[in-house]
Amino acid sequence: MAGNRAWILKSRPEGLPDMSNFELRDIGAEPLEDGWIRVENKWLSVDPYMRGRMNDVKSYVPPFALGEPMQGGAVGKVVESRSPHFEVGETVFHMLGWRESAAGPASAFNKLPQMPVEDHQWLGNLGLTGATAYFGLLRVAEAKEGDIVFVSAAAGAVGSAVVQIAKAKGMTVIGSAGGADKCAWVRELGADAAIDYKDGPVVKSLLAAAPKGIDVYFDNVGGDHLDAAFAAARQNARFAICGMIENYNAGPPPAFRYIMRVIAARIMMKGFIYTDYMAEMGDFYRDMGGWVASGAVTGRETIHEGIETAPDAFLGLFKGENMGKMLVRL
């Protein structure tokens, strides 16, 4: 392979990252050891959680190392194999993204199920974002038919999947998004109501959209959205805390005006990541595969072209530039 460019974390950002924190470098092709495979990446995923990995703090995943290639979800084709478990030409998912090709032990790569879908779907509704939506809504929040569900960042990759899964399961859905176009798309996905958080206080809009309150809140944002959910929560409401993008590049979240309702309404809050449910991935592929095949769940992508654009795609997540899943096509 002629070259292998990868994005390196050059420095740790303070607040919102910028291009000075990244460096594109040719890291070459690693020699292939026994039991290893080499993959040519076709699609790279950029996700908000990666911002946390740019900080040198303890979390559920190790921080990115300075001067080393960054990592993230990717889908590619096997181009060389010294493992009996993989053949050249097979499509795989792995976490050695942010680079043009990846080599490593076969255990670091997952052969994808045979389904008539485009490769990028394995980074979206059939991948980690779809699984996050599925397990967060149905396992963590224990959402069920008849529930009233509030979803923040409903025009994002995870949020848009939550909207559709909830509708497929017979729930009432209120989605929050920024701007008229995004709200219109959220309604197209089946949401019963969409509130534009740029158009006024979230708590006022949510209470108007859900006069009977909410049973479930799927949190991708934190901040004012989480506070509004406290205000609107019905008795025994369940909150699945997936992400708090509003605070990823800022200081501590504001004090919540309505958090004391967690006691009176007996609100259950639980943080999670989808890997907590790896033992149940068979259920996810069965259900989501069926919804995708039937059209009950559809995807939308915001695509950047070329390895050079990966930081721009990543930074765009924090500016609300994506509709659906943000991807880089190589």
Secondary structure, 3 states (H helix, E strand, C coil): CCCCEEEEECCCCCCCCCHHHEEEEECCCCCCCCCEEEEEEEEEECCCCHHHHCCCCCCCCCCCCCCCECCECEEEEEEEECCCCCCCCCEEEECECCECEEEEEHHHEEECCCCCCCHHHHHCCCCHHHHHHHHHHHHHCCCCCCCEEEECCCCEHHHHHHHHHHHHCCCEEEEEECCHHHHHHHHHCCCCEEEEHHHCCHHHHHHHHCCCCEEEEEECCCHHHHHHHHHHEEEEEEEEECCCHHHCCCCCCCCCCCCCHHHHCCCEEEECCHHHHHHHHHHHHHHHHHHHHHCCCCCCEEEEECHHHHHHHHHHHHHCCCCEEEEEEC
